[in-house]
Amino acid sequence: NLGTLDELTVPFNDRVNYFGDGVYEATFTRNHKVFALEEHIDRFFRSAAMVDIKIPMEKAEMAALIRDLVSRVDDPEQRVYFQITRGTQPRNHTYPEDMVGNFWVVLKPMAIKNIGMEVKAILREDIRFHQCHIKTLNLLPAVMYSQEAARAGVYEAILYRTPGQSGCGGELVGGMPTRVTECAHSNVHIINEKGEFQTAPLDNLILPGIARAHLITACRALGIPVNETPFTVDELMNAKEVLISSSSAPGLRCVEIDGKPLFKILYDGSQATPFFDNSMLRWVAVILFTFAIVLFLAGQRTLKVFAVVASTLTLLLVLAYLWGTQMNGSAELFSPIIYADGPVLSSLGSLLLINSYITLMITCLFLVRNRITAIARR
């Protein structure tokens, strides 16, 4: 049946009314294109299989149906929500083995969140059950955590577990004092002290987020190390960056938790090694030397001097680039946190070095342009 929310009805005896007996998925569209639809459908079928719900169609048929429904809505940006309940029967904890589920799709015009916005969060103990990898309709804990976050005037509630808490054995948290799991309705990740994108491992304590998987793929494509191991509340609070992700908000920067700003001092001179303690002086020396040899070329303007200066600048670029890569994690300029565009342009520092080299080489060519022109005319 097709219709508006006011026109459609739910069977009174649908098991969702009594038990929340079903699973669901939610994603968004842009220009009538559904974000990661096949991945969402794959997870939908996995969740249904884990709770023994029978879906009355194949994956390809479901994808075609959802795309057709999306195309019927005028607004190109929509929230796409679909769920399946176990079926309809008078209230009973048990169910017929051959029961087929009721499938719903709800579309609502809605823009995806601005991923440039910064958000705040609160910390709460994770007292949910141990099947968080199944996207079920039993969302009462998420509702209560989300309401707490709303009352606190923040975007999300970040959840953590402790060894032995709620039956959670120490082996599930890696023997750590606390383990950050996920949020009320999102995944949470950090950029750790090593400059790695660190996210909780895929187990029964977190939902395998679609946006999480896409962030991991993007990090690997950009040369950012990925670490899929548990992290603690202390590591969360001391991370270089905290990111919250979901299909409706693929990567939001969290800047405050429990009222504490998450601003990390990336360089502490009092604890630096002698090498990095003098790194600024070394960079100043490199810059002054570079200008000196360019000025020398400006005074001589011969092709022989140009060859020497060009070779020296190339050597300086290689050495400075290698030096910068060794500083990854120790200097924000050479960290992929600010900027990254592949394995070569892996940081803002590498971008500046390569652009500076190109500018200097063009300047040197300009200085000897008359010599080059004279040779070309012979």
BALOBA-1460 file (C-alpha; in Angstrom, 3 decimals):
// residues 378
<rec num="1" residu="n" x="0.000" y="0.000" z="0.000"/>
<rec num="2" residu="l" x="1.160" y="3.530" z="-0.785"/>
<rec num="3" residu="g" x="0.029" y="6.644" z="1.049"/>
<rec num="4" residu="t" x="0.829" y="9.373" z="3.558"/>
<rec num="5" residu="l" x="1.365" y="8.678" z="7.251"/>
<rec num="6" residu="d" x="-2.202" y="9.849" z="7.903"/>
<rec num="7" residu="e" x="-3.607" y="7.400" z="5.356"/>
<rec num="8" residu="l" x="-1.729" y="4.226" z="6.303"/>
<rec num="9" residu="t" x="-2.453" y="2.057" z="9.352"/>
<rec num="10" residu="v" x="-0.602" y="-0.621" z="11.320"/>
<rec num="11" residu="p" x="-2.368" y="-3.906" z="12.173"/>
<rec num="12" residu="f" x="-3.305" y="-3.867" z="15.863"/>
<rec num="13" residu="n" x="-1.880" y="-7.347" z="16.343"/>
<rec num="14" residu="d" x="1.441" y="-6.647" z="14.615"/>
<rec num="15" residu="r" x="4.046" y="-8.083" z="16.962"/>
<rec num="16" residu="v" x="5.925" y="-4.775" z="16.853"/>
<rec num="17" residu="n" x="3.193" y="-3.298" z="19.085"/>
<rec num="18" residu="y" x="3.702" y="-5.863" z="21.837"/>
<rec num="19" residu="f" x="7.367" y="-6.839" z="21.632"/>
<rec num="20" residu="g" x="9.171" y="-4.365" z="19.359"/>
<rec num="21" residu="d" x="9.705" y="-7.512" z="17.322"/>
<rec num="22" residu="g" x="11.565" y="-6.378" z="14.221"/>
<rec num="23" residu="v" x="14.669" y="-4.834" z="12.668"/>
<rec num="24" residu="y" x="15.218" y="-1.634" z="10.700"/>
<rec num="25" residu="e" x="17.568" y="0.501" z="8.627"/>
<rec num="26" residu="a" x="17.850" y="4.215" z="7.924"/>
<rec num="27" residu="t" x="19.844" y="6.199" z="5.393"/>
<rec num="28" residu="f" x="19.601" y="9.374" z="3.314"/>
<rec num="29" residu="t" x="19.363" y="10.470" z="-0.290"/>
<rec num="30" residu="r" x="21.076" y="13.227" z="-2.240"/>
<rec num="31" residu="n" x="19.734" y="14.049" z="-5.714"/>
<rec num="32" residu="h" x="17.406" y="11.022" z="-5.343"/>
<rec num="33" residu="k" x="20.462" y="8.736" z="-4.957"/>
<rec num="34" residu="v" x="20.328" y="6.554" z="-1.839"/>
<rec num="35" residu="f" x="23.536" y="6.493" z="0.193"/>
<rec num="36" residu="a" x="25.050" y="2.987" z="0.406"/>
<rec num="37" residu="l" x="21.698" y="1.287" z="-0.230"/>
<rec num="38" residu="e" x="23.129" y="-2.174" z="-0.931"/>
<rec num="39" residu="e" x="25.239" y="-2.024" z="2.241"/>
<rec num="40" residu="h" x="22.206" y="-1.037" z="4.306"/>
<rec num="41" residu="i" x="20.143" y="-3.842" z="2.762"/>
<rec num="42" residu="d" x="22.924" y="-6.365" z="3.455"/>
<rec num="43" residu="r" x="22.973" y="-5.341" z="7.128"/>
<rec num="44" residu="f" x="19.152" y="-5.402" z="7.187"/>
<rec num="45" residu="f" x="19.101" y="-9.018" z="5.993"/>
<rec num="46" residu="r" x="21.838" y="-9.987" z="8.485"/>
<rec num="47" residu="s" x="19.908" y="-8.453" z="11.382"/>
<rec num="48" residu="a" x="16.697" y="-10.198" z="10.300"/>
<rec num="49" residu="a" x="18.467" y="-13.545" z="10.005"/>
<rec num="50" residu="m" x="19.980" y="-13.221" z="13.497"/>
<rec num="51" residu="v" x="16.504" y="-12.856" z="15.044"/>
<rec num="52" residu="d" x="14.828" y="-15.384" z="12.726"/>
<rec num="53" residu="i" x="12.616" y="-12.934" z="10.828"/>
<rec num="54" residu="k" x="11.623" y="-13.984" z="7.303"/>
<rec num="55" residu="i" x="11.798" y="-11.223" z="4.677"/>
<rec num="56" residu="p" x="9.198" y="-11.662" z="1.874"/>
<rec num="57" residu="m" x="11.521" y="-10.536" z="-0.954"/>
<rec num="58" residu="e" x="15.069" y="-10.789" z="-2.263"/>
<rec num="59" residu="k" x="17.710" y="-8.071" z="-1.831"/>
<rec num="60" residu="a" x="17.570" y="-6.909" z="-5.469"/>
<rec num="61" residu="e" x="13.770" y="-6.632" z="-5.342"/>
<rec num="62" residu="m" x="13.976" y="-4.579" z="-2.146"/>
<rec num="63" residu="a" x="16.592" y="-2.237" z="-3.619"/>
<rec num="64" residu="a" x="14.488" y="-1.693" z="-6.752"/>
<rec num="65" residu="l" x="11.383" y="-1.009" z="-4.646"/>
<rec num="66" residu="i" x="13.137" y="1.545" z="-2.432"/>
<rec num="67" residu="r" x="14.677" y="3.353" z="-5.407"/>
<rec num="68" residu="d" x="11.291" y="3.493" z="-7.112"/>
<rec num="69" residu="l" x="9.657" y="4.954" z="-3.995"/>
<rec num="70" residu="v" x="12.453" y="7.519" z="-3.612"/>
<rec num="71" residu="s" x="11.960" y="8.653" z="-7.217"/>
<rec num="72" residu="r" x="8.259" y="9.348" z="-6.510"/>
<rec num="73" residu="v" x="9.069" y="11.979" z="-3.874"/>
<rec num="74" residu="d" x="9.668" y="15.457" z="-5.300"/>
<rec num="75" residu="d" x="12.338" y="16.469" z="-2.791"/>
<rec num="76" residu="p" x="15.779" y="15.146" z="-3.857"/>
<rec num="77" residu="e" x="16.996" y="14.942" z="-0.239"/>
<rec num="78" residu="q" x="15.125" y="12.447" z="1.908"/>
<rec num="79" residu="r" x="15.477" y="10.284" z="4.965"/>
<rec num="80" residu="v" x="14.895" y="6.672" z="3.939"/>
<rec num="81" residu="y" x="13.628" y="4.455" z="6.753"/>
<rec num="82" residu="f" x="12.642" y="0.827" z="6.290"/>
<rec num="83" residu="q" x="11.821" y="-1.924" z="8.757"/>
<rec num="84" residu="i" x="10.370" y="-5.388" z="8.950"/>
<rec num="85" residu="t" x="8.335" y="-6.786" z="11.822"/>
<rec num="86" residu="r" x="7.982" y="-10.484" z="12.466"/>
<rec num="87" residu="g" x="4.334" y="-10.403" z="11.389"/>
<rec num="88" residu="t" x="0.786" y="-10.222" z="12.676"/>
<rec num="89" residu="q" x="-0.805" y="-12.539" z="15.266"/>
<rec num="90" residu="p" x="-2.626" y="-12.244" z="18.623"/>
<rec num="91" residu="r" x="-0.187" y="-11.517" z="21.455"/>
<rec num="92" residu="n" x="1.973" y="-14.549" z="22.159"/>
<rec num="93" residu="h" x="5.671" y="-14.825" z="22.959"/>
<rec num="94" residu="t" x="6.085" y="-17.718" z="20.529"/>
<rec num="95" residu="y" x="5.379" y="-17.438" z="16.810"/>
<rec num="96" residu="p" x="4.615" y="-19.771" z="13.887"/>
<rec num="97" residu="e" x="7.761" y="-21.018" z="12.181"/>
<rec num="98" residu="d" x="6.385" y="-20.092" z="8.756"/>
<rec num="99" residu="m" x="5.393" y="-16.515" z="9.695"/>
<rec num="100" residu="v" x="6.397" y="-13.921" z="7.067"/>
<rec num="101" residu="g" x="7.274" y="-10.386" z="8.114"/>
<rec num="102" residu="n" x="5.539" y="-7.072" z="7.420"/>
<rec num="103" residu="f" x="7.794" y="-4.688" z="5.460"/>
<rec num="104" residu="w" x="7.485" y="-0.903" z="5.824"/>
<rec num="105" residu="v" x="9.207" y="1.977" z="4.047"/>
<rec num="106" residu="v" x="8.883" y="5.577" z="5.259"/>
<rec num="107" residu="l" x="10.311" y="8.484" z="3.250"/>
<rec num="108" residu="k" x="10.569" y="11.996" z="4.626"/>
<rec num="109" residu="p" x="12.040" y="15.104" z="2.934"/>
<rec num="110" residu="m" x="15.076" y="15.920" z="5.040"/>
<rec num="111" residu="a" x="18.548" y="17.288" z="4.351"/>
<rec num="112" residu="i" x="21.649" y="15.472" z="5.541"/>
<rec num="113" residu="k" x="23.360" y="17.131" z="8.495"/>
<rec num="114" residu="n" x="26.117" y="19.668" z="7.886"/>
<rec num="115" residu="i" x="29.254" y="17.618" z="8.484"/>
<rec num="116" residu="g" x="31.196" y="20.807" z="9.173"/>
<rec num="117" residu="m" x="29.348" y="21.491" z="12.417"/>
<rec num="118" residu="e" x="30.973" y="20.786" z="15.777"/>
<rec num="119" residu="v" x="28.999" y="18.904" z="18.425"/>
<rec num="120" residu="k" x="29.058" y="18.181" z="22.157"/>
<rec num="121" residu="a" x="28.365" y="14.951" z="24.041"/>
<rec num="122" residu="i" x="27.924" y="13.405" z="27.464"/>
<rec num="123" residu="l" x="29.400" y="10.165" z="28.846"/>
<rec num="124" residu="r" x="27.110" y="7.430" z="30.111"/>
<rec num="125" residu="e" x="27.633" y="3.860" z="31.270"/>
<rec num="126" residu="d" x="26.522" y="1.351" z="28.639"/>
<rec num="127" residu="i" x="23.961" y="-0.884" z="30.360"/>
<rec num="128" residu="r" x="22.373" y="-2.288" z="27.210"/>
<rec num="129" residu="f" x="22.208" y="-5.982" z="26.385"/>
<rec num="130" residu="h" x="24.930" y="-7.845" z="24.492"/>
<rec num="131" residu="q" x="23.410" y="-7.964" z="21.023"/>
<rec num="132" residu="c" x="24.165" y="-4.394" z="19.939"/>
<rec num="133" residu="h" x="25.343" y="-5.564" z="16.513"/>
<rec num="134" residu="i" x="21.704" y="-6.347" z="15.592"/>
<rec num="135" residu="k" x="19.739" y="-3.286" z="14.461"/>
<rec num="136" residu="t" x="16.511" y="-4.160" z="16.264"/>
<rec num="137" residu="l" x="13.444" y="-2.050" z="17.010"/>
<rec num="138" residu="n" x="14.076" y="-2.476" z="20.756"/>
<rec num="139" residu="l" x="15.449" y="1.046" z="21.142"/>
<rec num="140" residu="l" x="14.352" y="1.979" z="24.668"/>
<rec num="141" residu="p" x="17.954" y="2.362" z="25.955"/>
<rec num="142" residu="a" x="18.809" y="4.549" z="22.947"/>
<rec num="143" residu="v" x="15.680" y="6.604" z="23.570"/>
<rec num="144" residu="m" x="16.628" y="7.201" z="27.219"/>
<rec num="145" residu="y" x="20.276" y="8.027" z="26.431"/>
<rec num="146" residu="s" x="19.198" y="10.386" z="23.640"/>
<rec num="147" residu="q" x="16.740" y="12.109" z="25.956"/>
<rec num="148" residu="e" x="19.485" y="12.593" z="28.555"/>
<rec num="149" residu="a" x="21.671" y="14.144" z="25.857"/>
<rec num="150" residu="a" x="18.837" y="16.451" z="24.769"/>
<rec num="151" residu="r" x="18.239" y="17.550" z="28.370"/>
<rec num="152" residu="a" x="21.945" y="18.312" z="28.680"/>
<rec num="153" residu="g" x="21.762" y="20.379" z="25.495"/>
<rec num="154" residu="v" x="24.240" y="18.185" z="23.582"/>
<rec num="155" residu="y" x="24.167" y="16.105" z="20.409"/>
<rec num="156" residu="e" x="24.982" y="12.605" z="21.648"/>
<rec num="157" residu="a" x="25.599" y="10.291" z="24.596"/>
<rec num="158" residu="i" x="28.901" y="8.385" z="24.308"/>
<rec num="159" residu="l" x="28.674" y="4.981" z="26.009"/>
<rec num="160" residu="y" x="31.309" y="2.945" z="27.850"/>
<rec num="161" residu="r" x="31.488" y="-0.436" z="29.586"/>
<rec num="162" residu="t" x="33.635" y="-1.677" z="32.446"/>
<rec num="163" residu="p" x="34.945" y="-5.203" z="33.189"/>
<rec num="164" residu="g" x="32.238" y="-7.189" z="34.952"/>
<rec num="165" residu="q" x="29.620" y="-4.467" z="34.401"/>
<rec num="166" residu="s" x="26.273" y="-5.801" z="33.218"/>
<rec num="167" residu="g" x="27.836" y="-9.244" z="32.888"/>
<rec num="168" residu="c" x="30.469" y="-7.910" z="30.508"/>
<rec num="169" residu="g" x="33.590" y="-9.964" z="31.180"/>
<rec num="170" residu="g" x="37.049" y="-8.417" z="31.202"/>
<rec num="171" residu="e" x="37.901" y="-10.359" z="28.059"/>
<rec num="172" residu="l" x="35.358" y="-8.267" z="26.139"/>
<rec num="173" residu="v" x="37.003" y="-5.001" z="27.092"/>
<rec num="174" residu="g" x="40.580" y="-6.134" z="26.681"/>
<rec num="175" residu="g" x="41.162" y="-6.050" z="30.435"/>
<rec num="176" residu="m" x="40.981" y="-2.225" z="30.392"/>
<rec num="177" residu="p" x="39.381" y="-0.083" z="33.130"/>
<rec num="178" residu="t" x="36.747" y="1.110" z="30.658"/>
<rec num="179" residu="r" x="35.947" y="0.516" z="27.040"/>
<rec num="180" residu="v" x="34.191" y="3.077" z="24.876"/>
<rec num="181" residu="t" x="31.629" y="1.261" z="22.731"/>
<rec num="182" residu="e" x="29.444" y="3.622" z="20.685"/>
<rec num="183" residu="c" x="26.820" y="6.356" z="21.067"/>
<rec num="184" residu="a" x="23.065" y="6.291" z="21.568"/>
<rec num="185" residu="h" x="22.497" y="6.397" z="17.798"/>
<rec num="186" residu="s" x="25.972" y="6.759" z="16.258"/>
<rec num="187" residu="n" x="29.460" y="5.278" z="16.200"/>
<rec num="188" residu="v" x="32.342" y="7.124" z="17.860"/>
<rec num="189" residu="h" x="36.005" y="7.213" z="16.804"/>
<rec num="190" residu="i" x="39.207" y="9.017" z="17.777"/>
<rec num="191" residu="i" x="42.423" y="10.237" z="16.240"/>
<rec num="192" residu="n" x="44.833" y="8.836" z="18.801"/>
<rec num="193" residu="e" x="48.287" y="9.980" z="19.960"/>
<rec num="194" residu="k" x="49.918" y="8.153" z="17.035"/>
<rec num="195" residu="g" x="47.753" y="9.965" z="14.483"/>
<rec num="196" residu="e" x="45.759" y="6.789" z="13.791"/>
<rec num="197" residu="f" x="42.041" y="6.654" z="13.107"/>
<rec num="198" residu="q" x="41.005" y="4.379" z="15.988"/>
<rec num="199" residu="t" x="37.558" y="2.812" z="16.211"/>
<rec num="200" residu="a" x="36.045" y="0.041" z="18.300"/>
<rec num="201" residu="p" x="36.313" y="-3.446" z="16.799"/>
<rec num="202" residu="l" x="33.295" y="-5.107" z="15.210"/>
<rec num="203" residu="d" x="31.853" y="-7.348" z="17.879"/>
<rec num="204" residu="n" x="28.544" y="-7.780" z="19.676"/>
<rec num="205" residu="l" x="28.958" y="-4.515" z="21.625"/>
<rec num="206" residu="i" x="28.614" y="-2.082" z="18.694"/>
<rec num="207" residu="l" x="26.558" y="-1.731" z="15.548"/>
<rec num="208" residu="p" x="28.678" y="-2.244" z="12.399"/>
<rec num="209" residu="g" x="28.077" y="1.280" z="11.117"/>
<rec num="210" residu="i" x="27.904" y="1.910" z="7.369"/>
<rec num="211" residu="a" x="29.410" y="5.394" z="7.771"/>
<rec num="212" residu="r" x="32.108" y="3.835" z="10.001"/>
<rec num="213" residu="a" x="33.076" y="1.473" z="7.159"/>
<rec num="214" residu="h" x="33.211" y="4.360" z="4.669"/>
<rec num="215" residu="l" x="35.410" y="6.415" z="7.021"/>
<rec num="216" residu="i" x="37.835" y="3.485" z="7.307"/>
<rec num="217" residu="t" x="37.940" y="3.158" z="3.500"/>
<rec num="218" residu="a" x="38.571" y="6.905" z="3.122"/>
<rec num="219" residu="c" x="41.356" y="6.862" z="5.725"/>
<rec num="220" residu="r" x="43.150" y="3.997" z="3.987"/>
<rec num="221" residu="a" x="42.830" y="5.723" z="0.614"/>
<rec num="222" residu="l" x="44.397" y="8.866" z="2.127"/>
<rec num="223" residu="g" x="47.221" y="6.997" z="3.829"/>
<rec num="224" residu="i" x="45.858" y="7.542" z="7.357"/>
<rec num="225" residu="p" x="46.603" y="4.525" z="9.598"/>
<rec num="226" residu="v" x="43.507" y="2.668" z="10.871"/>
<rec num="227" residu="n" x="43.398" y="0.949" z="14.268"/>
<rec num="228" residu="e" x="40.345" y="-1.239" z="14.984"/>
<rec num="229" residu="t" x="40.986" y="-1.924" z="18.667"/>
<rec num="230" residu="p" x="39.151" y="-0.860" z="21.844"/>
<rec num="231" residu="f" x="40.005" y="2.478" z="23.451"/>
<rec num="232" residu="t" x="39.339" y="3.736" z="26.957"/>
<rec num="233" residu="v" x="37.517" y="6.766" z="28.310"/>
<rec num="234" residu="d" x="40.920" y="8.300" z="29.190"/>
<rec num="235" residu="e" x="42.093" y="7.812" z="25.600"/>
<rec num="236" residu="l" x="38.854" y="9.350" z="24.382"/>
<rec num="237" residu="m" x="39.287" y="12.437" z="26.564"/>
<rec num="238" residu="n" x="42.953" y="12.847" z="25.548"/>
<rec num="239" residu="a" x="42.539" y="12.122" z="21.824"/>
<rec num="240" residu="k" x="43.642" y="14.596" z="19.183"/>
<rec num="241" residu="e" x="40.179" y="14.420" z="17.633"/>
<rec num="242" residu="v" x="36.862" y="12.748" z="18.477"/>
<rec num="243" residu="l" x="34.518" y="11.944" z="15.581"/>
<rec num="244" residu="i" x="30.878" y="10.837" z="15.699"/>
<rec num="245" residu="s" x="29.421" y="9.158" z="12.606"/>
<rec num="246" residu="s" x="26.129" y="7.841" z="11.258"/>
<rec num="247" residu="s" x="24.531" y="7.632" z="7.830"/>
<rec num="248" residu="s" x="22.754" y="10.933" z="8.484"/>
<rec num="249" residu="a" x="25.992" y="12.594" z="9.660"/>
<rec num="250" residu="p" x="29.040" y="10.755" z="8.237"/>
<rec num="251" residu="g" x="31.623" y="12.557" z="10.400"/>
<rec num="252" residu="l" x="30.961" y="15.209" z="13.038"/>
<rec num="253" residu="r" x="33.753" y="16.669" z="15.172"/>
<rec num="254" residu="c" x="33.044" y="16.402" z="18.898"/>
<rec num="255" residu="v" x="34.593" y="19.339" z="20.789"/>
<rec num="256" residu="e" x="33.240" y="18.842" z="24.306"/>
<rec num="257" residu="i" x="32.361" y="15.869" z="26.541"/>
<rec num="258" residu="d" x="30.643" y="16.315" z="29.909"/>
<rec num="259" residu="g" x="31.356" y="20.027" z="29.705"/>
<rec num="260" residu="k" x="35.112" y="19.521" z="29.203"/>
<rec num="261" residu="p" x="36.609" y="21.031" z="26.012"/>
<rec num="262" residu="l" x="38.555" y="18.547" z="23.895"/>
<rec num="263" residu="f" x="41.451" y="20.801" z="22.946"/>
<rec num="264" residu="k" x="44.746" y="18.910" z="22.891"/>
<rec num="265" residu="i" x="48.175" y="20.566" z="23.066"/>
<rec num="266" residu="l" x="49.957" y="18.837" z="20.206"/>
<rec num="267" residu="y" x="53.455" y="20.061" z="21.057"/>
<rec num="268" residu="d" x="54.850" y="20.453" z="24.559"/>
<rec num="269" residu="g" x="58.344" y="21.923" z="24.446"/>
<rec num="270" residu="s" x="59.031" y="21.015" z="28.074"/>
<rec num="271" residu="q" x="58.771" y="17.298" z="27.221"/>
<rec num="272" residu="a" x="60.353" y="17.383" z="23.771"/>
<rec num="273" residu="t" x="63.457" y="15.525" z="22.770"/>
<rec num="274" residu="p" x="66.478" y="17.661" z="21.824"/>
<rec num="275" residu="f" x="65.885" y="16.918" z="18.128"/>
<rec num="276" residu="f" x="62.347" y="18.279" z="18.098"/>
<rec num="277" residu="d" x="63.161" y="20.946" z="20.676"/>
<rec num="278" residu="n" x="65.296" y="22.624" z="17.998"/>
<rec num="279" residu="s" x="63.083" y="21.706" z="15.047"/>
<rec num="280" residu="m" x="61.873" y="25.288" z="14.546"/>
<rec num="281" residu="l" x="65.467" y="26.529" z="14.323"/>
<rec num="282" residu="r" x="66.229" y="23.795" z="11.813"/>
<rec num="283" residu="w" x="63.297" y="24.844" z="9.620"/>
<rec num="284" residu="v" x="64.379" y="28.489" z="9.836"/>
<rec num="285" residu="a" x="67.879" y="27.462" z="8.777"/>
<rec num="286" residu="v" x="66.511" y="25.514" z="5.787"/>
<rec num="287" residu="i" x="64.371" y="28.485" z="4.706"/>
<rec num="288" residu="l" x="67.264" y="30.965" z="5.030"/>
<rec num="289" residu="f" x="69.588" y="28.650" z="3.108"/>
<rec num="290" residu="t" x="66.975" y="28.281" z="0.355"/>
<rec num="291" residu="f" x="66.609" y="32.028" z="-0.025"/>
<rec num="292" residu="a" x="70.393" y="32.437" z="0.012"/>
<rec num="293" residu="i" x="70.985" y="30.106" z="-2.921"/>
<rec num="294" residu="v" x="68.128" y="31.686" z="-4.906"/>
<rec num="295" residu="l" x="69.649" y="35.131" z="-4.279"/>
<rec num="296" residu="f" x="73.028" y="33.759" z="-5.373"/>
<rec num="297" residu="l" x="71.433" y="32.610" z="-8.624"/>
<rec num="298" residu="a" x="69.834" y="36.049" z="-9.014"/>
<rec num="299" residu="g" x="73.321" y="37.564" z="-8.846"/>
<rec num="300" residu="q" x="75.050" y="35.098" z="-11.219"/>
<rec num="301" residu="r" x="72.245" y="34.112" z="-13.609"/>
<rec num="302" residu="t" x="74.278" y="31.430" z="-15.410"/>
<rec num="303" residu="l" x="73.020" y="28.034" z="-16.502"/>
<rec num="304" residu="k" x="75.793" y="26.300" z="-14.553"/>
<rec num="305" residu="v" x="74.701" y="28.025" z="-11.321"/>
<rec num="306" residu="f" x="71.065" y="27.286" z="-12.210"/>
<rec num="307" residu="a" x="71.846" y="23.556" z="-12.470"/>
<rec num="308" residu="v" x="73.572" y="23.597" z="-9.064"/>
<rec num="309" residu="v" x="70.742" y="25.568" z="-7.420"/>
<rec num="310" residu="a" x="68.020" y="23.371" z="-8.998"/>
<rec num="311" residu="s" x="69.790" y="20.203" z="-7.815"/>
<rec num="312" residu="t" x="70.208" y="21.662" z="-4.327"/>
<rec num="313" residu="l" x="66.541" y="22.678" z="-4.123"/>
<rec num="314" residu="t" x="65.462" y="19.190" z="-5.228"/>
<rec num="315" residu="l" x="67.678" y="17.592" z="-2.571"/>
<rec num="316" residu="l" x="66.312" y="19.985" z="0.058"/>
<rec num="317" residu="l" x="62.742" y="19.091" z="-0.929"/>
<rec num="318" residu="v" x="63.384" y="15.360" z="-0.577"/>
<rec num="319" residu="l" x="65.147" y="15.764" z="2.790"/>
<rec num="320" residu="a" x="62.483" y="18.170" z="4.132"/>
<rec num="321" residu="y" x="59.684" y="15.887" z="2.939"/>
<rec num="322" residu="l" x="61.238" y="12.837" z="4.612"/>
<rec num="323" residu="w" x="61.883" y="14.846" z="7.769"/>
<rec num="324" residu="g" x="58.261" y="15.999" z="7.781"/>
<rec num="325" residu="t" x="56.932" y="12.449" z="7.461"/>
<rec num="326" residu="q" x="59.010" y="11.476" z="10.507"/>
<rec num="327" residu="m" x="57.268" y="14.252" z="12.455"/>
<rec num="328" residu="n" x="53.792" y="12.810" z="11.761"/>
<rec num="329" residu="g" x="52.016" y="12.795" z="15.115"/>
<rec num="330" residu="s" x="54.570" y="15.156" z="16.702"/>
<rec num="331" residu="a" x="53.700" y="18.242" z="14.656"/>
<rec num="332" residu="e" x="50.189" y="19.173" z="13.570"/>
<rec num="333" residu="l" x="51.483" y="20.631" z="10.276"/>
<rec num="334" residu="f" x="52.629" y="17.178" z="9.144"/>
<rec num="335" residu="s" x="49.647" y="15.298" z="10.546"/>
<rec num="336" residu="p" x="46.831" y="14.086" z="8.221"/>
<rec num="337" residu="i" x="44.281" y="15.507" z="10.692"/>
<rec num="338" residu="i" x="44.268" y="18.990" z="9.088"/>
<rec num="339" residu="y" x="44.709" y="17.976" z="5.445"/>
<rec num="340" residu="a" x="45.260" y="14.780" z="3.500"/>
<rec num="341" residu="d" x="44.899" y="14.044" z="-0.201"/>
<rec num="342" residu="g" x="46.598" y="10.744" z="-0.822"/>
<rec num="343" residu="p" x="49.868" y="9.061" z="0.085"/>
<rec num="344" residu="v" x="52.065" y="11.865" z="-1.370"/>
<rec num="345" residu="l" x="50.090" y="14.932" z="-0.236"/>
<rec num="346" residu="s" x="49.480" y="13.258" z="3.125"/>
<rec num="347" residu="s" x="49.529" y="16.451" z="5.213"/>
<rec num="348" residu="l" x="49.356" y="20.223" z="4.977"/>
<rec num="349" residu="g" x="53.133" y="20.353" z="5.441"/>
<rec num="350" residu="s" x="53.779" y="18.088" z="2.451"/>
<rec num="351" residu="l" x="51.428" y="20.220" z="0.341"/>
<rec num="352" residu="l" x="53.259" y="23.409" z="1.345"/>
<rec num="353" residu="l" x="56.682" y="21.854" z="0.663"/>
<rec num="354" residu="i" x="55.773" y="20.678" z="-2.848"/>
<rec num="355" residu="n" x="54.062" y="23.963" z="-3.747"/>
<rec num="356" residu="s" x="57.046" y="25.922" z="-2.418"/>
<rec num="357" residu="y" x="59.420" y="23.786" z="-4.491"/>
<rec num="358" residu="i" x="57.373" y="24.414" z="-7.654"/>
<rec num="359" residu="t" x="57.288" y="28.166" z="-6.939"/>
<rec num="360" residu="l" x="61.055" y="28.303" z="-6.346"/>
<rec num="361" residu="m" x="61.812" y="26.338" z="-9.529"/>
<rec num="362" residu="i" x="59.631" y="28.698" z="-11.567"/>
<rec num="363" residu="t" x="61.446" y="31.646" z="-9.963"/>
<rec num="364" residu="c" x="64.833" y="30.145" z="-10.850"/>
<rec num="365" residu="l" x="63.757" y="29.558" z="-14.442"/>
<rec num="366" residu="f" x="62.577" y="33.157" z="-14.618"/>
<rec num="367" residu="l" x="65.975" y="34.372" z="-13.406"/>
<rec num="368" residu="v" x="67.829" y="32.557" z="-16.205"/>
<rec num="369" residu="r" x="65.186" y="33.037" z="-18.886"/>
<rec num="370" residu="n" x="67.508" y="35.228" z="-20.994"/>
<rec num="371" residu="r" x="70.246" y="32.555" z="-21.024"/>
<rec num="372" residu="i" x="67.720" y="29.883" z="-22.005"/>
<rec num="373" residu="t" x="66.253" y="32.121" z="-24.725"/>
<rec num="374" residu="a" x="69.741" y="32.895" z="-26.110"/>
<rec num="375" residu="i" x="70.549" y="29.177" z="-26.392"/>
<rec num="376" residu="a" x="67.177" y="28.482" z="-28.016"/>
<rec num="377" residu="r" x="67.868" y="31.136" z="-30.691"/>
<rec num="378" residu="r" x="71.202" y="29.707" z="-31.760"/>
